[in-house]
Amino acid sequence: MNILFLCTDNYTRSVIAEFCAKNYLRLNHITDITIASAGIRASSDISSYSDLHFQVMRDMDIDVSEFKRTPFGEKSFEEYDFIIGMSELHREFVRKEYNQDIYLFNEVYKRQNTPVNIGAPDEEGFDQKMRGLIEYFNNAIPVVIKNIKAYQN
């Protein structure tokens, strides 16, 4: 099974989900699932974005060395069995551009139609929010994988 996490710039949310999932699969010796991430604007300028999430994941012994930004496109529907967006923006983009439906992360995780968001790096408490987001994904991944397998059956 091939799973793709989708966000806007393919730099924060989808990347965190990707590497938390890859780490979970590695630790649990699960080899029949591949994970990737992409962005609807993966060629955008990210020079002002925080890279705190990479350091936090490295501190958690999550290998992020294979990070690369990947643009989302028509080919994604051929390559991936399950595409998971982070917010309604991503679902609407996919509907409008490709006339396809995707799941939202929280929909797969908690059966809730709610977004996964992170504030701007200049917001007060951003470091804690980022650490919380990584913990959120890391804790959610086992349930997400289990629920995806249930959707597939």
Backbone as CSV, one residue per row, in Angstrom:
resi,resn,N_x,N_y,N_z,CA_x,CA_y,CA_z,C_x,C_y,C_z
1,MET,0.848,-1.174,0.000,0.000,0.000,0.000,0.893,1.237,0.000
2,ASN,0.529,2.233,-0.783,1.274,3.481,-0.891,0.412,4.628,-0.372
3,ILE,0.941,5.351,0.617,0.214,6.453,1.263,0.944,7.762,1.000
4,LEU,0.181,8.787,0.652,0.729,10.117,0.411,0.072,11.114,1.350
5,PHE,0.886,11.863,2.078,0.397,12.968,2.894,0.556,14.249,2.088
6,LEU,-0.497,15.068,2.082,-0.536,16.263,1.239,-0.751,17.514,2.086
7,CYS,0.069,18.537,1.847,-0.173,19.845,2.464,0.104,20.922,1.426
8,THR,0.260,22.132,1.869,0.383,23.241,0.926,1.760,23.291,0.284
9,ASP,2.791,23.479,1.083,4.139,23.688,0.559,5.032,22.452,0.620
10,ASN,4.525,21.364,1.181,5.316,20.151,1.388,6.603,20.483,2.140
11,TYR,6.398,21.202,3.246,7.557,21.557,4.055,7.343,21.290,5.543
12,THR,6.104,21.386,6.030,5.914,21.209,7.467,4.974,20.041,7.760
13,ARG,3.667,20.247,7.648,2.711,19.233,8.098,2.857,17.888,7.394
14,SER,2.846,17.891,6.076,2.937,16.612,5.356,4.290,15.946,5.580
15,VAL,5.320,16.756,5.741,6.667,16.221,5.979,6.751,15.582,7.362
16,ILE,6.174,16.243,8.362,6.159,15.662,9.711,5.390,14.344,9.694
17,ALA,4.222,14.336,9.061,3.430,13.101,8.976,4.215,12.006,8.258
18,GLU,4.865,12.366,7.161,5.655,11.391,6.396,6.736,10.749,7.261
19,PHE,7.535,11.561,7.924,8.672,11.000,8.645,8.272,10.339,9.957
20,CYS,7.213,10.799,10.590,6.697,10.084,11.765,6.173,8.714,11.339
21,ALA,5.490,8.663,10.193,4.964,7.385,9.696,6.092,6.455,9.288
22,LYS,7.088,6.966,8.587,8.222,6.127,8.191,8.928,5.573,9.419
23,ASN,9.077,6.399,10.448,9.713,5.963,11.680,8.889,4.854,12.343
24,TYR,7.581,5.036,12.399,6.700,4.022,12.980,6.813,2.702,12.214
25,LEU,6.780,2.764,10.906,6.874,1.555,10.096,8.215,0.857,10.325
26,ARG,9.288,1.638,10.379,10.619,1.062,10.604,10.696,0.379,11.966
27,LEU,10.236,1.070,13.008,10.314,0.519,14.367,9.466,-0.734,14.537
28,ASN,8.405,-0.836,13.743,7.493,-1.968,13.860,7.677,-3.004,12.746
29,HIS,8.749,-2.841,11.980,9.118,-3.800,10.928,7.983,-4.028,9.941
30,ILE,7.293,-2.962,9.600,6.206,-3.029,8.620,6.790,-2.646,7.263
31,THR,6.768,-3.567,6.341,7.428,-3.345,5.053,6.479,-3.307,3.856
32,ASP,5.187,-3.532,4.083,4.244,-3.562,2.971,3.545,-2.219,2.746
33,ILE,4.035,-1.166,3.406,3.475,0.174,3.256,4.611,1.130,2.920
34,THR,4.391,1.963,1.911,5.347,3.025,1.618,4.676,4.362,1.880
35,ILE,5.474,5.325,2.303,4.975,6.636,2.704,5.717,7.710,1.929
36,ALA,4.993,8.739,1.537,5.594,9.904,0.892,4.760,11.131,1.251
37,SER,5.243,12.284,0.825,4.478,13.514,1.020,4.635,14.389,-0.211
38,ALA,3.698,15.317,-0.357,3.718,16.237,-1.495,3.010,17.520,-1.083
39,GLY,3.146,18.523,-1.934,2.492,19.799,-1.679,1.820,20.343,-2.917
40,ILE,0.731,21.049,-2.698,0.022,21.643,-3.839,0.782,22.852,-4.386
41,ARG,1.717,23.383,-3.568,2.615,24.467,-4.011,4.052,24.126,-3.612
42,ALA,4.514,22.967,-3.972,5.823,22.491,-3.514,7.002,23.249,-4.113
43,SER,6.740,24.184,-5.003,7.839,24.987,-5.545,7.836,26.402,-4.963
44,SER,7.040,26.629,-3.931,6.944,27.957,-3.319,8.234,28.318,-2.576
45,ASP,8.386,29.599,-2.289,9.542,30.099,-1.535,9.332,29.782,-0.053
46,ILE,10.221,28.991,0.507,10.110,28.617,1.920,11.236,29.234,2.754
47,SER,11.935,30.202,2.192,13.108,30.762,2.870,12.769,31.404,4.216
48,SER,11.540,31.844,4.405,11.165,32.461,5.677,10.513,31.466,6.641
49,TYR,10.385,30.213,6.236,9.727,29.207,7.065,10.681,28.685,8.139
50,SER,10.115,28.271,9.230,10.891,27.678,10.311,11.285,26.251,9.941
51,ASP,12.492,25.864,10.329,12.897,24.473,10.140,13.025,23.754,11.483
52,LEU,12.393,24.323,12.498,12.416,23.748,13.836,11.975,22.284,13.835
53,HIS,10.970,21.960,13.028,10.442,20.596,13.020,11.501,19.561,12.660
54,PHE,12.431,19.926,11.796,13.491,18.979,11.453,14.378,18.686,12.662
55,GLN,14.731,19.724,13.409,15.571,19.527,14.591,14.837,18.709,15.659
56,VAL,13.567,19.021,15.890,12.792,18.288,16.890,12.698,16.812,16.505
57,MET,12.425,16.532,15.232,12.334,15.131,14.811,13.687,14.433,14.943
58,ARG,14.764,15.116,14.576,16.095,14.513,14.753,16.350,14.210,16.229
59,ASP,15.947,15.132,17.107,16.108,14.914,18.554,15.309,13.707,19.041
60,MET,14.244,13.373,18.326,13.409,12.210,18.666,13.898,10.942,17.953
61,ASP,15.065,11.025,17.338,15.643,9.919,16.566,14.789,9.527,15.372
62,ILE,14.114,10.505,14.788,13.368,10.289,13.549,14.261,10.762,12.408
63,ASP,14.580,9.864,11.514,15.481,10.154,10.402,14.750,11.001,9.354
64,VAL,15.244,12.196,9.120,14.647,13.089,8.122,15.606,13.333,6.953
65,SER,16.635,12.500,6.852,17.689,12.722,5.854,17.191,12.598,4.417
66,GLU,16.098,11.900,4.197,15.579,11.728,2.833,14.600,12.830,2.431
67,PHE,14.536,13.920,3.190,13.577,14.981,2.888,13.809,15.558,1.500
68,LYS,12.728,15.657,0.744,12.721,16.399,-0.515,11.298,16.856,-0.772
69,ARG,11.161,18.046,-1.294,9.828,18.562,-1.609,9.362,17.961,-2.926
70,THR,8.088,17.585,-2.956,7.516,16.934,-4.128,6.218,17.625,-4.503
71,PRO,6.092,18.058,-5.746,4.828,18.657,-6.181,3.746,17.590,-6.365
72,PHE,2.533,17.943,-5.978,1.380,17.076,-6.160,0.873,17.238,-7.580
73,GLY,0.480,16.142,-8.206,-0.041,16.224,-9.559,-0.890,15.024,-9.909
74,GLU,-1.354,14.996,-11.128,-2.220,13.927,-11.635,-1.609,12.547,-11.408
75,LYS,-0.311,12.450,-11.558,0.388,11.172,-11.400,0.254,10.610,-9.982
76,SER,0.017,11.482,-9.017,-0.120,11.045,-7.622,-1.255,10.035,-7.458
77,PHE,-2.308,10.182,-8.257,-3.451,9.264,-8.155,-3.094,7.872,-8.665
78,GLU,-2.123,7.791,-9.553,-1.665,6.499,-10.059,-0.684,5.841,-9.088
79,GLU,0.128,6.658,-8.436,1.208,6.139,-7.595,0.771,5.803,-6.170
80,TYR,-0.308,6.425,-5.691,-0.688,6.261,-4.280,-2.102,5.702,-4.149
81,ASP,-2.232,4.780,-3.208,-3.526,4.158,-2.947,-4.385,5.015,-2.035
82,PHE,-3.730,5.827,-1.226,-4.443,6.593,-0.208,-3.779,7.957,-0.079
83,ILE,-4.526,9.023,-0.337,-4.003,10.390,-0.247,-4.721,11.094,0.893
84,ILE,-3.927,11.684,1.781,-4.461,12.314,2.989,-4.006,13.765,3.050
85,GLY,-4.964,14.684,2.995,-4.674,16.106,3.103,-4.722,16.574,4.547
86,MET,-4.166,17.740,4.778,-4.118,18.281,6.132,-5.289,19.204,6.452
87,SER,-5.878,19.817,5.429,-6.991,20.733,5.679,-7.949,20.737,4.496
88,GLU,-9.058,21.396,4.698,-10.081,21.513,3.656,-9.524,22.190,2.401
89,LEU,-8.553,23.071,2.563,-7.890,23.718,1.419,-7.343,22.660,0.462
90,HIS,-6.741,21.633,1.009,-6.141,20.588,0.180,-7.214,19.729,-0.479
91,ARG,-8.257,19.418,0.279,-9.351,18.638,-0.298,-10.028,19.411,-1.430
92,GLU,-10.290,20.691,-1.201,-10.932,21.517,-2.234,-10.048,21.672,-3.464
93,PHE,-8.752,21.842,-3.278,-7.823,21.937,-4.400,-7.898,20.673,-5.255
94,VAL,-7.864,19.529,-4.613,-7.892,18.252,-5.338,-9.226,18.086,-6.060
95,ARG,-10.309,18.465,-5.419,-11.630,18.371,-6.077,-11.686,19.273,-7.305
96,LYS,-11.227,20.508,-7.136,-11.305,21.492,-8.217,-10.375,21.152,-9.380
97,GLU,-9.137,20.800,-9.059,-8.135,20.573,-10.104,-8.202,19.183,-10.741
98,TYR,-8.624,18.182,-9.979,-8.541,16.797,-10.453,-9.859,16.024,-10.374
99,ASN,-10.903,16.673,-9.843,-12.203,16.028,-9.691,-12.080,14.690,-8.952
100,GLN,-11.260,14.692,-7.912,-11.033,13.515,-7.082,-11.301,13.887,-5.630
101,ASP,-11.544,12.882,-4.824,-11.755,13.100,-3.396,-10.580,12.530,-2.612
102,ILE,-10.203,13.206,-1.545,-9.172,12.697,-0.641,-9.707,12.779,0.790
103,TYR,-9.058,12.070,1.670,-9.383,12.133,3.087,-8.582,13.240,3.749
104,LEU,-9.091,13.722,4.880,-8.315,14.614,5.728,-7.662,13.789,6.826
105,PHE,-6.515,14.253,7.309,-5.776,13.519,8.329,-6.656,13.218,9.540
106,ASN,-7.309,14.236,10.076,-8.137,14.018,11.272,-9.362,13.167,10.989
107,GLU,-9.786,13.128,9.754,-10.900,12.266,9.362,-10.479,10.797,9.476
108,VAL,-9.273,10.492,9.026,-8.762,9.128,9.116,-8.402,8.797,10.560
109,TYR,-7.827,9.756,11.263,-7.361,9.538,12.630,-8.502,9.458,13.639
110,LYS,-9.380,10.485,13.654,-10.390,10.596,14.713,-11.820,10.678,14.196
111,ARG,-11.986,10.426,12.885,-13.312,10.535,12.271,-13.889,11.944,12.435
112,GLN,-13.006,12.946,12.410,-13.420,14.346,12.543,-13.032,15.114,11.290
113,ASN,-13.936,15.919,10.804,-13.669,16.735,9.628,-13.038,18.061,10.075
114,THR,-11.854,17.968,10.660,-11.158,19.148,11.176,-9.751,19.214,10.592
115,PRO,-9.200,20.419,10.443,-7.863,20.557,9.868,-6.759,20.304,10.888
116,VAL,-5.587,20.047,10.373,-4.363,20.051,11.168,-3.612,21.302,10.741
117,ASN,-3.473,22.238,11.656,-2.826,23.511,11.336,-1.662,23.795,12.265
118,ILE,-0.803,24.668,11.830,0.287,25.191,12.661,0.370,26.686,12.360
119,GLY,0.590,27.469,13.393,0.660,28.919,13.216,1.961,29.363,12.566
120,ALA,2.112,30.663,12.465,3.309,31.259,11.873,4.457,31.266,12.875
121,PRO,5.689,31.167,12.375,6.855,31.126,13.265,7.009,32.345,14.167
122,ASP,6.421,33.471,13.786,6.559,34.667,14.616,5.475,34.776,15.692
123,GLU,4.572,33.793,15.744,3.542,33.787,16.782,4.138,33.367,18.117
124,GLU,3.608,33.942,19.172,4.057,33.573,20.510,3.755,32.097,20.765
125,GLY,4.707,31.397,21.331,4.524,29.993,21.653,4.676,29.050,20.474
126,PHE,5.238,29.542,19.373,5.360,28.718,18.169,6.178,27.449,18.434
127,ASP,7.280,27.575,19.162,8.112,26.405,19.439,7.299,25.294,20.102
128,GLN,6.511,25.661,21.091,5.682,24.667,21.792,4.615,24.095,20.860
129,LYS,4.021,24.960,20.027,3.018,24.478,19.071,3.636,23.473,18.105
130,MET,4.849,23.770,17.648,5.515,22.862,16.702,5.823,21.531,17.377
131,ARG,6.343,21.578,18.575,6.632,20.336,19.306,5.336,19.547,19.535
132,GLY,4.262,20.265,19.858,2.960,19.622,20.047,2.441,18.988,18.768
133,LEU,2.663,19.663,17.646,2.226,19.127,16.352,2.969,17.832,16.023
134,ILE,4.252,17.813,16.279,5.041,16.613,16.001,4.584,15.468,16.904
135,GLU,4.365,15.748,18.164,3.851,14.724,19.083,2.482,14.230,18.626
136,TYR,1.652,15.167,18.168,0.315,14.813,17.682,0.420,13.799,16.536
137,PHE,1.230,14.127,15.531,1.403,13.214,14.403,2.009,11.891,14.855
138,ASN,3.021,11.968,15.670,3.715,10.762,16.115,2.756,9.825,16.858
139,ASN,1.911,10.392,17.706,0.930,9.582,18.444,-0.207,9.094,17.551
140,ALA,-0.537,9.857,16.523,-1.665,9.518,15.654,-1.338,8.428,14.641
141,ILE,-0.102,8.345,14.217,0.265,7.468,13.097,-0.163,6.012,13.297
142,PRO,0.044,5.388,14.454,-0.414,3.990,14.581,-1.911,3.826,14.314
143,VAL,-2.701,4.766,14.777,-4.155,4.712,14.562,-4.475,4.976,13.093
144,VAL,-3.796,5.937,12.498,-4.018,6.261,11.086,-3.713,5.040,10.215
145,ILE,-2.598,4.388,10.464,-2.236,3.201,9.680,-3.291,2.114,9.854
146,LYS,-3.701,1.874,11.080,-4.738,0.865,11.354,-6.037,1.212,10.627
147,ASN,-6.435,2.486,10.691,-7.684,2.901,10.045,-7.599,2.838,8.526
148,ILE,-6.454,3.142,7.966,-6.274,3.041,6.520,-6.433,1.577,6.095
149,LYS,-5.843,0.682,6.852,-5.978,-0.739,6.514,-7.450,-1.161,6.572
150,ALA,-8.201,-0.623,7.509,-9.628,-0.930,7.602,-10.387,-0.366,6.402
151,TYR,-10.027,0.844,5.951,-10.656,1.424,4.751,-10.388,0.559,3.527
152,GLN,-9.202,-0.016,3.457,-8.792,-0.790,2.283,-9.514,-2.143,2.214
153,ASN,-10.022,-2.630,3.342,-10.676,-3.950,3.345,-12.145,-3.871,3.030
